[in-house]
Amino acid sequence: MNRASSPSLRLFATRVEGTTLVELLASMAILSVLLVVLGSTLEVALGRFRSGVERTENHGGAQLAANWIERDLSSHATSRPANLPRLPVGVTSAQREFFERTLLLPFELNRVRGTGMPEARSFQNAAPEFASLAFVNRQTADGALPGEGGLSIVGYYVAYARNSPLSGDDNAGMKLFRHFRRGGPHFGDGYAGGLLRYCSLEINDAWDEASSGEARPFGTVNPAAVRGGRFENADLPFLLSRRFSSIESTTPVAATQPWPAYPLVERLSSPPPSLQPDRGTEEAWDNPSSAVHDSVFPDELICDHVVRFELTPFRRVERAGSNPELMNAEALNRHLGLAGGKEWPVLAAPDLIELVITTVTEKAALTLRRYEDWLIDWENEDPGSWSPQRQLIEREMQTFRFRLQLPPRSR
């Protein structure tokens, strides 16, 4: 019999060479399941990779902030011994040891008090639930012009600012900013000179150190707060609130407040006229009378997605017959007999500062759509009372702690 003509063989060959619809559907179903599993695995892996990268970036941002603050603190200009009159009778021995015959420079840490001025704090635009810092340091290279020198002012604060200058991008969040006012001869808002001169006269009465012919007239009352035995923060000027407009004038004028880059204007107590003010020409900067010196440029962003920024200062105090004691603000005010409570006395520079920065990931930040959403009650440690938003923040946040040393004091 001819094998090629056998029906059974032809049927067998057809079944071997073809695929049924049921087999095709089964193969597609299996392939679909494999693709779903593979896609899910890949998505989880990519999510973990993105989270790891973002956490690394957040750690870098917090470390950068700590490095900036530590670098500025390393150039902090401490108070120094000076040829100043003795303090009045009635000053306590602790106060005399701290303040007598000393030219004092303000060190504002979380400062909120003051009288005779509308400002509630040095940085009017800072979120009040976060710490703030402002102090005098030696001239650094940041933004310095040829021939500049002297003392500058550095500050750090957290403000609610937009994420982007692009039109239509309304996303915003809490960000840590660095403020810098260069030293130099000019007295405009863009320079530290007029603010430091005003503070020095209000605190120390610099005329007592002036050269011959410039001394305060004999018999006149010394107007400086410290020379009158007043050491409370409420009696002392704010570092960034007022200034002198010229070398010849000793009439104070209100200083322009700093502001963050891309702020939410409705959140500012004194909105700037423009987010990009006129930067002026080289000739304008060389001219002390130019209006360009009365502008402060938007401050520099240091760290993003900040839900916690705390600065806790400490000062080593030596007592007779005992080891030095490390005092926080409350203990130091009590030691000096001041009524400052938990507020740091601005005439006493700390020896070290404990810094805490907590940041959240982009995933959590995008859920914080209002100013109030960024404000966390960190004293509430009961997870049962946390909102879903707080729970998300707790899962997505990273906390970094640093101990920052200040340079040794001159006395």
C-alpha positions as CSV (number, residue, x, y, z in Angstrom):
1,M,0.0,0.0,0.0
2,N,1.2,3.5,-0.8
3,R,2.1,5.2,2.5
4,A,1.6,8.7,1.0
5,S,-2.1,8.0,0.3
6,S,-2.9,6.8,3.8
7,P,-5.7,8.9,5.4
8,S,-4.5,8.2,8.9
9,L,-1.0,9.3,8.1
10,R,-2.2,12.5,6.5
11,L,-4.4,13.3,9.6
12,F,-1.4,12.6,11.9
13,A,0.8,14.9,9.9
14,T,-1.8,17.7,10.1
15,R,-2.1,17.5,13.9
16,V,1.7,17.6,14.3
17,E,2.2,20.6,12.0
18,G,-0.8,22.8,13.3
19,T,-1.9,24.5,16.6
20,T,-5.4,24.5,17.9
21,L,-7.3,27.6,19.1
22,V,-7.4,26.3,22.6
23,E,-3.7,25.8,22.7
24,L,-3.1,29.3,21.4
25,L,-5.4,30.9,24.0
26,A,-3.8,28.9,26.7
27,S,-0.3,30.0,25.6
28,M,-1.5,33.7,25.5
29,A,-3.0,33.4,28.9
30,I,0.3,32.0,30.4
31,L,2.3,34.7,28.6
32,S,0.0,37.4,29.9
33,V,0.4,36.1,33.5
34,L,4.2,36.1,33.1
35,L,4.2,39.6,31.7
36,V,2.0,40.9,34.6
37,V,4.3,39.2,37.1
38,L,7.4,40.5,35.4
39,G,5.9,44.0,35.1
40,S,4.9,44.0,38.8
41,T,8.3,42.9,39.8
42,L,10.0,45.5,37.6
43,E,7.7,48.2,39.0
44,V,8.5,47.3,42.6
45,A,12.2,47.2,41.8
46,L,12.1,50.5,40.0
47,G,10.1,52.0,42.9
48,R,12.6,50.8,45.4
49,F,15.4,52.1,43.2
50,R,13.7,55.5,43.0
51,S,13.1,55.5,46.7
52,G,16.7,54.6,47.4
53,V,18.0,57.4,45.1
54,E,15.6,59.9,46.6
55,R,16.6,59.0,50.2
56,T,20.3,59.3,49.1
57,E,19.5,62.8,47.7
58,N,17.6,63.8,50.9
59,H,20.6,62.7,53.0
60,G,22.8,64.7,50.7
61,G,20.6,67.7,51.1
62,A,20.6,67.5,54.9
63,Q,24.3,66.9,54.9
64,L,24.8,69.9,52.6
65,A,22.7,72.1,55.0
66,A,24.8,71.0,58.0
67,N,28.0,71.6,56.1
68,W,26.9,75.1,55.1
69,I,25.9,76.0,58.7
70,E,29.0,74.5,60.1
71,R,31.2,76.4,57.7
72,D,29.5,79.7,58.5
73,L,29.7,79.0,62.2
74,S,33.5,78.4,61.8
75,S,33.8,82.0,60.7
76,H,31.6,83.4,63.5
77,A,32.9,86.7,64.8
78,T,32.7,86.3,68.6
79,S,32.3,89.1,71.1
80,R,35.7,90.5,72.2
81,P,37.3,92.4,75.1
82,A,37.1,96.2,74.5
83,N,37.9,99.5,76.2
84,L,34.4,100.1,77.4
85,P,33.1,101.6,80.6
86,R,32.3,99.4,83.6
87,L,28.8,98.2,84.0
88,P,26.6,100.1,86.5
89,V,26.2,99.2,90.2
90,G,23.6,96.5,90.8
91,V,24.7,94.1,88.0
92,T,25.1,90.6,89.3
93,S,28.4,88.9,89.4
94,A,27.4,86.4,86.7
95,Q,26.2,89.2,84.4
96,R,29.4,91.2,85.0
97,E,31.5,88.1,84.2
98,F,29.6,87.7,80.9
99,F,29.2,91.2,79.7
100,E,31.6,93.7,81.3
101,R,34.2,95.4,79.1
102,T,33.1,93.4,76.1
103,L,32.1,94.5,72.7
104,L,29.0,92.4,72.1
105,L,27.8,91.0,68.8
106,P,24.2,89.6,68.6
107,F,23.7,85.9,68.0
108,E,20.0,85.4,67.2
109,L,18.8,81.8,67.5
110,N,15.1,81.2,67.4
111,R,14.6,84.9,68.4
112,V,11.1,86.2,68.6
113,R,11.0,89.1,71.0
114,G,11.6,92.8,70.7
115,T,10.0,96.1,71.6
116,G,9.5,99.4,69.7
117,M,9.4,97.7,66.3
118,P,6.7,95.8,64.3
119,E,8.9,92.8,63.5
120,A,8.0,89.6,65.4
121,R,11.3,87.9,64.5
122,S,14.5,88.6,62.5
123,F,13.2,86.8,59.4
124,Q,9.6,88.0,58.9
125,N,9.0,85.5,56.1
126,A,10.1,82.4,58.1
127,A,7.6,79.8,59.1
128,P,7.4,80.3,62.8
129,E,7.1,76.6,63.6
130,F,10.7,76.1,62.5
131,A,14.0,77.3,63.9
132,S,15.9,80.3,62.6
133,L,19.4,81.6,62.9
134,A,21.2,84.9,62.3
135,F,24.7,86.0,63.3
136,V,27.7,88.0,62.4
137,N,30.7,86.3,60.7
138,R,33.9,87.3,59.1
139,Q,33.8,88.2,55.4
140,T,33.7,85.1,53.2
141,A,34.2,84.8,49.5
142,D,30.5,84.4,48.8
143,G,29.5,87.3,46.5
144,A,32.4,89.4,47.6
145,L,33.4,92.3,45.4
146,P,37.0,93.4,44.8
147,G,38.3,95.3,47.8
148,E,35.6,94.2,50.2
149,G,36.2,93.2,53.7
150,G,34.9,93.4,57.2
151,L,32.0,91.6,58.8
152,S,29.0,90.0,57.0
153,I,25.7,88.6,58.2
154,V,24.6,85.0,57.7
155,G,21.2,83.5,58.4
156,Y,19.2,80.3,58.0
157,Y,15.4,79.9,58.0
158,V,12.6,77.8,56.6
159,A,9.9,79.4,54.4
160,Y,7.0,78.2,52.3
161,A,8.0,78.6,48.7
162,R,7.1,77.5,45.2
163,N,9.0,74.6,43.7
164,S,9.3,76.3,40.3
165,P,9.2,79.7,38.7
166,L,7.3,78.3,35.8
167,S,3.8,79.8,35.2
168,G,1.1,77.4,36.2
169,D,3.3,75.3,38.5
170,D,1.6,75.9,41.9
171,N,3.4,73.1,43.8
172,A,5.0,74.5,46.9
173,G,6.6,73.3,50.1
174,M,8.8,74.1,53.1
175,K,12.4,74.8,52.2
176,L,15.5,75.7,54.1
177,F,17.2,79.0,52.8
178,R,20.5,80.6,53.5
179,H,20.7,84.4,53.8
180,F,24.0,86.3,53.2
181,R,24.7,90.0,53.4
182,R,28.2,90.8,52.4
183,G,30.5,93.1,54.4
184,G,32.0,96.2,52.9
185,P,31.8,100.0,53.2
186,H,28.3,100.6,52.0
187,F,25.3,101.1,54.3
188,G,22.4,99.9,52.0
189,D,20.3,96.9,52.7
190,G,22.4,94.8,50.4
191,Y,25.3,95.2,52.9
192,A,25.9,94.3,56.5
193,G,27.6,97.6,57.4
194,G,24.5,99.7,58.2
195,L,22.8,96.9,60.2
196,L,25.9,96.1,62.3
197,R,26.7,99.8,63.0
198,Y,23.1,100.3,64.2
199,C,23.2,97.2,66.4
200,S,26.6,98.2,67.8
201,L,25.4,101.6,68.9
202,E,22.2,100.3,70.3
203,I,24.0,97.5,72.3
204,N,27.5,98.8,73.0
205,D,27.6,102.6,72.1
206,A,30.6,102.4,69.8
207,W,31.4,106.1,70.5
208,D,33.1,104.9,73.6
209,E,35.8,103.3,71.4
210,A,35.9,106.1,68.9
211,S,39.0,108.1,68.2
212,S,39.7,111.5,69.7
213,G,37.1,114.1,68.7
214,E,34.4,111.6,68.1
215,A,33.7,110.6,71.7
216,R,30.2,111.1,73.2
217,P,30.0,114.5,74.9
218,F,30.9,114.5,78.6
219,G,27.9,114.2,80.9
220,T,25.5,112.8,78.4
221,V,23.7,109.6,79.2
222,N,25.1,106.5,77.5
223,P,22.1,105.2,75.4
224,A,23.4,101.7,74.8
225,A,21.3,99.0,76.4
226,V,24.1,96.9,77.9
227,R,26.0,100.0,79.3
228,G,22.8,100.7,81.2
229,G,22.7,97.2,82.6
230,R,19.9,95.9,80.3
231,F,20.5,92.4,79.0
232,E,17.0,91.2,78.1
233,N,16.4,90.4,74.5
234,A,13.4,92.8,74.5
235,D,15.8,95.7,75.2
236,L,18.1,94.8,72.3
237,P,17.7,95.5,68.6
238,F,17.0,92.8,66.0
239,L,20.0,92.1,63.8
240,L,18.1,92.4,60.5
241,S,15.4,95.0,61.3
242,R,17.0,98.4,61.2
243,R,20.1,100.1,59.8
244,F,21.8,103.4,59.2
245,S,21.4,104.8,55.7
246,S,24.9,106.5,55.6
247,I,28.1,106.9,57.4
248,E,27.2,110.4,58.5
249,S,23.7,109.6,59.6
250,T,22.8,108.0,62.9
251,T,19.1,108.1,62.3
252,P,17.9,104.5,61.9
253,V,15.7,103.4,59.0
254,A,13.7,100.2,58.5
255,A,15.7,97.6,56.6
256,T,14.4,95.6,53.7
257,Q,13.6,92.1,54.8
258,P,15.1,89.1,53.0
259,W,12.9,86.8,51.1
260,P,13.2,83.2,49.7
261,A,13.5,82.4,46.0
262,Y,10.0,81.9,44.5
263,P,8.0,82.6,47.6
264,L,4.2,82.4,47.8
265,V,3.6,86.2,47.8
266,E,0.4,85.9,49.8
267,R,2.4,84.4,52.6
268,L,4.9,87.2,52.8
269,S,4.3,90.0,55.4
270,S,6.2,92.4,53.2
271,P,6.1,91.2,49.6
272,P,9.1,92.2,47.5
273,P,8.4,94.4,44.5
274,S,9.9,91.8,42.2
275,L,11.2,88.3,42.5
276,Q,14.1,89.3,40.3
277,P,15.1,92.8,41.3
278,D,17.5,94.9,39.3
279,R,21.0,93.6,39.9
280,G,22.6,96.8,38.8
281,T,25.8,97.5,36.9
282,E,29.4,97.4,38.1
283,E,29.4,101.2,38.2
284,A,26.2,101.2,40.4
285,W,27.8,98.8,42.9
286,D,30.9,101.0,43.1
287,N,28.7,104.0,43.9
288,P,27.8,104.1,47.6
289,S,24.8,106.4,46.9
290,S,23.3,104.1,44.3
291,A,19.9,102.6,45.0
292,V,21.2,99.2,44.1
293,H,22.5,98.9,47.6
294,D,18.9,99.0,49.0
295,S,18.0,95.6,47.4
296,V,18.4,92.2,48.8
297,F,18.4,89.4,46.3
298,P,16.3,86.2,46.7
299,D,18.0,83.8,49.2
300,E,19.7,80.5,48.3
301,L,17.8,77.2,48.6
302,I,19.8,74.7,50.7
303,C,17.4,71.8,51.4
304,D,14.0,70.9,50.1
305,H,10.9,69.0,51.5
306,V,11.7,70.1,55.1
307,V,9.2,69.1,57.8
308,R,11.5,69.7,60.8
309,F,14.3,72.2,61.4
310,E,15.4,72.5,65.0
311,L,18.4,74.3,66.5
312,T,19.3,73.8,70.1
313,P,22.2,76.0,71.4
314,F,24.4,75.2,74.4
315,R,27.0,77.2,76.3
316,R,29.8,75.9,78.6
317,V,29.8,77.9,81.8
318,E,32.6,77.6,84.3
319,R,31.8,77.8,88.0
320,A,34.3,78.2,90.8
321,G,35.1,74.8,92.3
322,S,33.2,72.7,89.8
323,N,33.5,71.3,86.3
324,P,32.2,73.4,83.4
325,E,28.4,72.9,82.9
326,L,26.8,72.7,79.5
327,M,23.7,75.0,79.7
328,N,20.8,75.3,77.3
329,A,18.8,78.5,76.9
330,E,16.6,78.0,79.9
331,A,19.5,77.1,82.2
332,L,21.7,80.0,80.9
333,N,18.9,82.6,81.4
334,R,18.4,81.3,84.9
335,H,22.2,81.5,85.6
336,L,22.3,85.1,84.3
337,G,19.2,86.1,86.1
338,L,17.4,86.9,82.9
339,A,13.7,86.5,82.1
340,G,14.2,85.0,78.7
341,G,13.0,81.5,79.7
342,K,13.6,79.1,76.7
343,E,14.7,81.9,74.4
344,W,18.4,82.1,73.8
345,P,20.0,85.4,75.2
346,V,21.3,87.1,72.0
347,L,24.4,88.6,73.7
348,A,25.8,85.1,74.5
349,A,27.2,83.1,71.6
350,P,26.8,79.3,72.1
351,D,29.6,76.9,72.1
352,L,27.8,74.2,70.2
353,I,24.5,73.8,68.4
354,E,22.5,70.6,68.0
355,L,20.9,70.5,64.6
356,V,17.9,68.3,63.6
357,I,16.7,68.2,60.0
358,T,13.8,65.9,58.9
359,T,12.9,65.6,55.2
360,V,10.3,63.7,53.4
361,T,10.3,62.0,50.0
362,E,8.7,63.5,46.9
363,K,5.8,61.0,47.3
364,A,4.9,62.4,50.7
365,A,5.7,66.0,49.7
366,L,3.1,65.9,46.9
367,T,0.4,65.1,49.4
368,L,1.1,68.2,51.5
369,R,-0.8,70.7,49.4
370,R,-1.4,73.4,52.1
371,Y,0.9,75.4,54.3
372,E,-0.7,73.8,57.4
373,D,0.0,70.3,56.1
374,W,3.7,70.8,56.6
375,L,3.4,71.6,60.3
376,I,3.9,68.5,62.5
377,D,3.3,68.3,66.2
378,W,6.5,66.3,67.0
379,E,5.6,66.2,70.7
380,N,2.7,63.9,69.8
381,E,4.3,60.4,69.9
382,D,1.0,58.5,70.0
383,P,0.6,56.7,66.6
384,G,-3.0,55.9,67.4
385,S,-3.9,59.6,67.1
386,W,-1.9,60.3,64.0
387,S,-3.8,61.3,60.8
388,P,-3.2,59.3,57.6
389,Q,-1.1,62.1,56.4
390,R,1.1,62.0,59.5
391,Q,1.4,58.2,59.1
392,L,2.6,58.7,55.5
393,I,5.1,61.3,56.6
394,E,6.4,58.9,59.3
395,R,6.9,56.2,56.7
396,E,8.6,58.4,54.1
397,M,10.7,60.7,56.3
398,Q,14.4,60.7,57.2
399,T,15.8,62.5,60.3
400,F,19.4,63.7,60.5
401,R,21.1,64.9,63.7
402,F,24.3,66.9,63.9
403,R,26.4,68.5,66.6
404,L,28.0,71.7,65.3
405,Q,30.9,73.3,67.3
406,L,31.5,77.0,67.3
407,P,35.1,78.4,67.3
408,P,36.6,79.2,70.7
409,R,35.6,82.5,72.3
410,S,38.2,85.3,72.6
411,R,37.7,85.4,76.3
